[in-house]
Structures are given as structure tokens and as C-alpha cells.
């Protein structure tokens, strides 16, 4: 009998717990669900797990699987459950919560291990693969995710239905490690982090900052062509602004804030939206001004737990390519579709052509703002725009922003990983809170509808996704150093500098590598730094006014006249507008 992969992973989680219990009889169990690519289980024990334990635990798991033990389920009373788990404090805490909820109780027994669990599980361990799982890591995890609770040890396991699937996954993980943005950032001399002085904030080096600016410049040019205005709003604003917008109640503890000498509380902006509201509200707006496209490359700051920081993918300081589109109700559908097509076209220019969309709907929360009537209207408008234009999407219930529903764009990278980047969010609440209006054809004031829009999302995160997807092999137009010129000896340094001057004169960023090293050594180093093209010059090249090219990842060489090479590079570094 075949089982869903989630059932296999859930069952293997019990096998893991049973193996750990056999090795460490005094261990206390929390729980562990199936997750993407595997599962985890949380344990409380004085023993500190390390990589040295992984092989031993895996062996015990395989021995348990070989025993063909059954997964036996039965319903028990609360009193019986409390008797069974009397020496398991985390299960007892759950039982007390069940008691309060009056829910039925289910337990599963596998060999000597008993767990409070609803299932489902496989019938017997003979239905589980013996060679399709591997312990990935162990990490700290607070009980119930609350930093006030005890820190437990979480063992992560990769698990699949077959060894072939596991091997393919592990191979992909090895490739991902080689492409990790932090490794590439070091190899390519793009950026670094200083956890002691500025955790979660990027220290850009020259080449990295060139790439960062290039991304912004590209989006800026595309926005200008599409009729966007660009604004800039203050980085620090009074707390009362964030209270008015609702962001303080929602994100107050994640904001960076402090008191001034006069006792007022100011906040470093965690997003650009309220500033955009104030710009729109400054002065009289007419229906003739709509739709109005207002963009801002806003640097924002949000506190992220230190354990959640991950290279460029999750930082505390980042830049959003934010925009706010103010329009009438009649213009809404067209503007939503226009933005989605804009985002899709932008992604295509970076090589991302597999895009999926999710419509995120409301969730009941004390922080959600706006009436049900407004939310019904907003969700209905986005759904209609998608349906009327034949755009495929999924529903993501409960994933909406606190002020309105949204359409999130997910791109798939070269390794098959999915990343949420661009978003379109329909907001009928902030225009109300900031009393925004425009004068209609009838001479009366009307409330505009507003769309929040980000294409790349976080510039830093998108840069990380792009680096990992390409492995650092960036297109020439985006590369911070598309070509480096190197002479085979110092005798040809002047000609190398001449080539550099020719390239720079047409807008190509380049330099001459004049180190007194062998040319093959320099080529290897430049390849490690992901330099797309190395232009080698020597006696023959100088005499013929040519360059010999070595392209990244290729062994063959190509010799071109200097004038032809300069023209080729001039065309290659142009942005794909």
C-alpha cells in the first residue's frame, strides 16, 4: 500500500522519537510535525545533540523500521492520558489545554514509544523506507515558539518516499550551499555582515553596491517609462503617525523607536506607506490626476530575531521598491492587471519565467483594521480582476495584510525553489484613516482606492535570490564588473590600460588587473569571483589591436578586434528596457 508523503514523514517522526528514547531514556518529548522536505521533533534533555550523534540515531531508526512494528491508535479518556504521560511535562501541558477545550484524545503506540497524536500513520514500519531519510541538523527551539519558555532541541530530518528522491534532494542542497548568497558575497567581494555591530544589516563593498544601485536604477527607469512619480519621505517620524496608520499596534515591538529630549517617541520607518499617504494628501487632487503612480525606494528597518537572520534573504535593514497607485473604483481592475503584467515582465528580464500567484484573504485578528463590508468589497475586486482576465491563481486564506487583501507573486529559481517577491495589495482602509480625497467630475470629494505595489520586494532579498539562482553568473548588464583586462606581463600594461579606457568611454565598468602574477592564476581568481569575461592582452593583441577573451565557464578562447569588442560590450551592458 502506498501512503501520502506527509503520512510517511509523520510516521518517521515517531520512529525518530522512539530511537531517541532508546538512546536517552530520560528524554522529555514535545512534538514534531511533517514539514516541507521532511519533519522535525523537539526534545528536552540535558544531553546536547551534535552531528556526532546523527549516525547513531539513524541506525536506531533503521533498526526500529526493520522490526515491523505497528502504529496502533486508540482513543483514551483524559484521566487515562494523564496517567500515560505523567512523566512527560510537555504532553501534560497539552492535555490541560485539551481539558479546557473538551476535545477527544487520541494516542498512537509504536513499539515502546507512545505519543499524543491524531495521525494518520502508516499501518506498520514495514511500510516505511529505510534508506530515504537523513538527519539534517539540530537547532534550539523555544517551547511553543515563546522566548519566555524553555529552549528545546529540535532535530530536523530530510525524508522522502525513495532513496532516489532523497539523493536528488541532497544533491540539490549541495548545489544550494555552493550558491549560498553569503558564500557568493565573499567570493565575489560584494558584501559582508558585522553581527557584533549591526546584525542583519549589509555592509556593501564597491562591486556589491554597484549591483544594488543597478537593480534600483533598472526599476527606476522602467517606472519612469510607465509614468510613475518618484518621492522620498523621512526615515524617522513621530509615533502618532504609525498609530494613525495602524502599524504601531500591529508591529510596535518590531519597530526601532526612541525618545527625543522633549519626551516624544519617534520611529525609524518600517515601511513607506504612511509617508506616501501624507504626500498624496498634501494639496488638492482631481479625478484628472488619477490614476496616480507614486513610487519610493524606501530604506526600512524591522526588528527580526537574531536566529531568523539569513544573509540577504532576511535582514533588519532593507530597501523596498515600493509604490502606491491611487485610482477610482472604475479604474481598479485595469490597474491591478497592469501591475501584474508589469511585475511579470520585470521578472522575465531577470530570467524568471515561472510565476505563480496567490490571492491572500483576510484572517480574524485583533490587529485587522476595516469593516467586513470594506473587506468584502476589496477581496471581491481583486478576485474579479483575476477572473475577468483569465489569470490563474490560488487562494491563500488568512495571509492578507492587516489592512487589505493582496495578490502575491511567487517565482521559481533555477533549482526549483519558490520565492515570494512581488505583491499587489488593495487598501481601502489607509485612504480612510488619512482622510484622502480627490475632486470628482461632479465637483464633490471622493475617496480614492489605493494599491500597494512592490515588484522586486526587498532589493536585498531579490539580489540574494538572483545570485543563488544564477550561481553568481550574472547577465552582463547587471554584473558589477562585466569584464577585467589582464596583460600576460607588465610589458603590455599600457595596452591593457588603453583597452580599459576604450571600454569606460562607452559606459562599461571595468579595470585592469596589473598584478605581477601569471595570467592563468589571475584567470582562476577572476573566475572564482564570477567575472563574466577576462580580456587577455599580450604582444600579438597589442600589435593587432585585438583582445583575447575567456568567458566564465568556457574553456575556448575568442580573439576580436578591439573596436568590435568595445561595441559588443557597449550593447551587452545596456539595460533590457
N, C-alpha and C positions, 0 to 999 in steps of 0.2 A: 504494500500500500504506500502511495506517495502522499506526502504531507506538505502543506504550505511552508515556505522557508521560515516564516515567523514562528510557526509551531516548533520546528526543528531547533531554532535558536532559543526559544523559551525553555524547551526541554533540556538543552545543553547547559543552560544557566543553572538548572537544578543539579545536573551532573557536576558542574564546577563546584557548587556549594557542597555537594556530598564529598568531593575529592578534598576540598579544603578542610572539611570537618574531620575526615580520616587522618589528615596530616597534623591538624591542630584541633584536638577535641574540645578545647575550651573556647573556641571562637564563637562570637555572637553574630547573628545574621540580621541584616536589614532587608535587602531585596535587590532584585535586578531584572530589568525588562529586556526584551529584544529591541535592538536599535538598528539603524542602517548599517549594513555590513557585518552585524554580529550581535553582541549583547554585553552587558556588564553585570556585576554583582558587588554589593557593598558589604564589607566585613568590619567587625570591631574586634581587634586582638592586639595584645601587647607585642606580638611578633611583627616585625617590619618586613613586608614582602619586597623582593627585589627581582631583577632579571635572573638571578641565580636560582630562584625558585620555580621559574616558569616550566622548565623541562620536567621537574618532579611532579608538578600539578597536572601537566598534560598527560604524563604516564598514568597517574591515578585515574584521570578521566577516562582514558582508553581502557584501563582495567575494568572500571565500572561499566562501561559500554559493553565490553565482552561478556560480562556476567548475565546479560539479557534480563536485567531487572525490569519489572513492570512499573508503570506510573499509575498508581491506584488513587482514585478520587473518592472522597466521601464527604457528605455534609455532617457537620457537628454542631452541637449547641455551644453557646458562648461559654458556659461553665467548663465544658469538656475541652474547648480550645484553650482556655486559660490554664487548665491543668497541663495540657500538652506542651505549651510554650512558657511555662512558669519560669524557666531559667533563661528565657530569651527576651530581654527588656524592650527591644525594638518591635518585636511581634506583639508584646503586651500593650505597647502604646497604640498600635494599630487596632488591637482588639477593643481597647477602651473607646476608640473613635467609632468602631463598628457598633459598639454597645449604644452609643449615643444616637447613631443613625438607624438602629434597629434592622440592620441588613443581615441576610443569610450568610453563613460561614462555610467555606469550602477549604479542604486541605488536600494536598497531594503527597503521597509517600513514594519515595524511590529508594530502594534498599534501606539504609539506616537514616536517610535524610527525610525530614518532614517539613513541609512549608505551607504557609497560609497562602492559598493561591486559587484563582478561578479557572486557570488553564487557558486554552486547551494544551494538551501534551500528546506526544506520540504514545502508542499503546505500550511499547517495550523499547528498551535501549537498543535492541537489535535493529530497530528502525532508524537509528542514528548513525551518521558517518563517523568512522574512527580516525580518518586522516584529512578531514576537511575543516579543521579548526586550528587556531594558533593564538596563544596569548599575546596580545599586542603590548600592553603596558599596565602599570599600576599608578594610580594617582590619588590624591587626597580629595575627599568629597564630604561636605558637611551634611549631617543627618537632616533630611528634608530640605536641603539647599539653604539652610539658615545658618549664617556665620555665628550665631549665638549658641548653636548646638555643637556637639562633639564632632571632631574630624574623624571620618571613617576612611578605610582603604578601599578604593574602587578598582577592581580588576577588570580590564577590558579584554574581550576576546573577539577576534575576527572569525566568522563561521559561515559556511556555505553548504550547499547540498552535495557537492562533489569536490574531490581534490583538485580537479582541473580548474573549477571556478575559484578555489582558494589560491592556487598558484598564479592564475591570471591577475587576481586582485593584488597579491603580494608583489608581483612584477610591476603592476601599475603604481603601487605605493613606493617602490624603489625609484621609479621614474619621477614620481611626485617629489620625493626627498631631494633628488638631484636638481629638480626645478624649483625648489622652495625659494620664495622671493627673498628671504633673508640670506640664503646662500648666494643667489644671483646678485643681490645687492652688494655683497662683499666682493665676489669675483669681478663684477663689472664696475666696481668703485662708484656706486650710485648713492648709497645712504648708509647710515648706521643708527643705532639706538643707544641711549645712555640711561639705563634703568635706575641708576642711583640719583641722577639729577633731574630727569624729565621722562619718567616712564610713560610709554605709549605715545611719544612724540618723535617725529622723524627729524634727524639731522641730515639734511640734504647735502651731498657733495656736488661738485660742479656738474658732472655728467648727469647725475640723477635729477638735479634741479632743472637742467636743460630739458629733460624728458617731461618732467612735471609741467614746466611752462609751455612746452609744445602741445601737450594734451589740452591745456586751458586755451591756448591760442587757437587750436583747431575748433573746439566747441564755440569759442567766441566768434570766429569768422563765419561758421555755419549759422549761428544765431543772428548775426548781423544781416546775412543774406535773407533770413526768414522774417526780418522786420522786428527783432527784439530790441528793446531798450536795455541798457545795462546800468545798474545802480550800485551803490556801495553804502552800507549802513554801519553804524558804530558797533564795535566789538563788545563794548561794555555799556549796559543800560540798566535803569532802575528796576528793582524787583517788582514794582507796581505794574510795569508793562507785561511782565511774564505772568503775573496774577490775572491781569485782564485777558490775556490770550488763553489761559488755562494750563500753560506749560509748567508753571510753578507747582501747582497741585499734582500734576502728573509726573514730573521729573525733578522736583525740587532737590531731592537727595543726590541726584546725579549731576547737578549743576555746580559749577565753580562760582562761588559768591563770597563777598566780604563786605565789611562795614567801612564807610568812609569816616573822616574825622567828625563830620556833623551827625553821625549816627545812622545815616541812610544805608540800606543794603543794595548793592549793585551786583549784577550777574554778568559773567562772560557768556556771550550768546551761545546757546546750544543748537540753535537753528536760526535761519534768516527770516522766517515768515513774518513775525510781528513788525520788523523793520520795514518790510515790503508793504504791510498794511498802512503804516504811517506815511510812506511815500505816496501811495495811491490817494490817501485821504487828504493830502496837502494840496488844496486848490480845488476848483470846480471841474468835474468831469462830465462830458457829454456822451450820449449814445454814439455820436460820430467818432469818439475816441476808441470805441470797442469793436472788436476785441483788442485789448491792450496787453502786449507781451513784455513782461518786466523780468530781467534776469540779473542774477548776482552770484559771483564766485565768492561765497562767504566762508571764511575760516571759522569753524565752530569747535567748541570744546564740550565734551561729555565725559563724566567720570565712568570708567569701566574698571571692574575688579581686576586686580593685577593678574590673577590666574586666567582671565579671559583675553588678555592682550596677546596678539599673534602677528608679528611682523607688520606688513602693510595692511593685512586683512582686518585687523581690529585694533584701532588706536584711540587715543583720547583727544587728539587734535587732528582735524582733517578739513579739507575744503570740499564743499558741495557745489556742483554746477546747478544751483537752484534757480527756479523760475516760477513766476506766478502769472497766470493768464486770467485776466478779468474779462468776462463776457456776459451777454444776455442769455436768458433761458433758450431762446430760439437759436443761438449760435453754438450752444453747448455740444451737441452731437458732432458737428463738423470739427470743432476744436479738439475734442477727445481723439477722434480718428486721425486728425492731422498730427497730433503729438505722437501717437503710437507709430505712425508711419515714419516720422522724423527719427524716433528712437531706433526703429528697425534699420533704417538707412545708415545711421551713425554706427551701429554695431557691425553692419556689413563691411564698412570701411576698415574695421579692425580685424576682419576675418571671422567674425562670429555670425554665422548664418542660421543657426539652430536656436530659435527664440520661442519660448512658450510664455503664456500669460495666465495670471490668476486674478480673479475678482475677489478681493478681500472684503467681507461683510462685517457688520457690527458684532460686538460682544457686549454682554451686560457687565458693566464695570462702574464702580463709583466715580471713576475719572472720565467716563464718556460724557461729552457735552452735546447739547442739542436735543430737541424733542424727537419722539418717534416719527412724527409727521415729516420732519425735515429729513431724517434718515431714510424713511421710505422713499421719499422723492429722490434723494441723492443716489441711493442704490439702484432704484428703478431707471434713472437717467443713464448711469454707466452701463447697466445691463442692456438697455435699449440700444445704446451706441454700438456695443459689441455685436449684438444680434442682428441689427439692421444692416451692418456692413460685413456680415459673414465672417467675423473674426473668431477663431477658435479660442476657448479659454476654459479654465477650471474654476470652481468655486472654492475659496478658502474661508470657511466660516470662522468668524471670530478674530480674523487677522487685520481688521481695519485699523486705521489710525484713530485716535480718541476723538477726533473732530469730524471724521468722514470716511466713507468707503474709498477704496483705491484699486487700481489695476497695476499689479507688479509684473515686471518683465524679468524673465529668467533666461540666461544664456548658458549654453553648453560649451565647455572648453575642449581642447584637443584630446584630453584624457577622459572625456565623458562626464566630468564633474559639472554640476549645475550651480550657478551663482545668481543671486538676486541682485540686480543693479538698478536699472531704471524704474521709475514709478510715476504714475499719474493719479493724483488724489483729488477728489471732488469735495470741496469745502463750502458749505452754506452757513457754517457757524461763525468763523472768524469775521467775514464781512458784517455779520450781525453784531458781534461783540465790539467791533471797531466802528460801527455805525457808518459803513461805507455806502456811498450812493453815487449815482450819475443822473443827469437830467435827460429824460426820455424825449421822444418826438412830441409827446403831449405836454411838454413843459413841466411835468411833475418829476419828483425824485423817485428813483427806483433802486432796489438793492442789486448789486452785481453778483453773479456767480463767480467763484474763484476756483481755478485748478492749480494745485501744486504740481510741479514737474521737475524731475531730475532725470538726466539721461545716463551719464556715467555713474551718478550717485555720489559716492566719495571718490575724489580724484585719486587718493592714495590707494584705496581698495581696488579700484579698476586697474590702476597701474600694476598692483600685485597680481591680479587675475591675468592680465595681459602678459606679464613677464613669465608666469608659470605656464600659461597656455602655449607660448612660443618658445619656452626654454631659453629666453633671452635673445632669440634670433628675430629681432625686431625688423619691421619694414624700414627701408632706408629713410623715408620721410619722417619717421618717428625716432630713429636712432639718434642718440645724443652725439655720437661720433661715427658717422657712416663710413668714413674712410680715414686711414692713417697711412702716411707716406714714410717709407723707410729706405735709406740708401744701403747698399751692400757694404760700403765702407765710408769712412769720413771724407774720402776724396770727392764723393758725389753729394755731399751735404748741401752745397749751394743749389744744385739742381733739384734736390728734394724740397728745399725751401721755395724754389721757383714754382714747383707744382702746387705747393700749399697756397701760395699767393694767388695763382690762377683759380683754384677752387674757391677760395674765400671771396674772390672778386665777384663770383656769381651766387654767393649765399650758401655755400656748402661749408659746414663746420668741420674742420679738420686740423691736423697738426703733423709735424714731422717727428718721427722717433729717431733721435740722433744719438742714442746711447751707443757706447763703444762695445757692442755685443754682436755675436754672429747673427746673421739675418734669420736663420732658421729658429734660433732661440727666441728672437723678438716675435716672429710669426706665431710660435706656440703660445707665448704670453698674451699676445693680442687676440688669439683665438679663444683662450680661456676667458678673456674679458668680453667675448662676444662681439668683437669688432667685425662688421659685415664685410668690409673689403680692406685688404692690405695692398697698397700700391708700392711695388718694389722698383727701385731705380739703380742703375749701375752705368758702366761705360757705354754699352750699346744703347740703352734708353736715352742717355744724355746726348749721344751723337745723333740719334734718330728723332729726338723729341717725342719719345713714347713713354709709356708706363706698362709694367707687367703686373697683372692683377691676380691675387689669390683671394677667392671668395670663401666665406665662412662655410665649413662643412664640405668643401670640394677640394680635390687633390690637383685637378688640372689647372693650368695657368693660361692666361689670355693676355696678349700684348695688343695695346691700342695706341693710336696716335694721341698725343696729349690733348689736342683740340677736341677730338671725338670723345675722349674720356670726360673732359670738363663739361661738354654739352650733355652727355649721358647722365652725369651726376646732378647737373642743374635740373634736369627733367625729373630725376628719380626722387629728389628731396622735396618736390612740390607737394603740398597737401592735397589729398583727393577730394576736392570740393564738388 
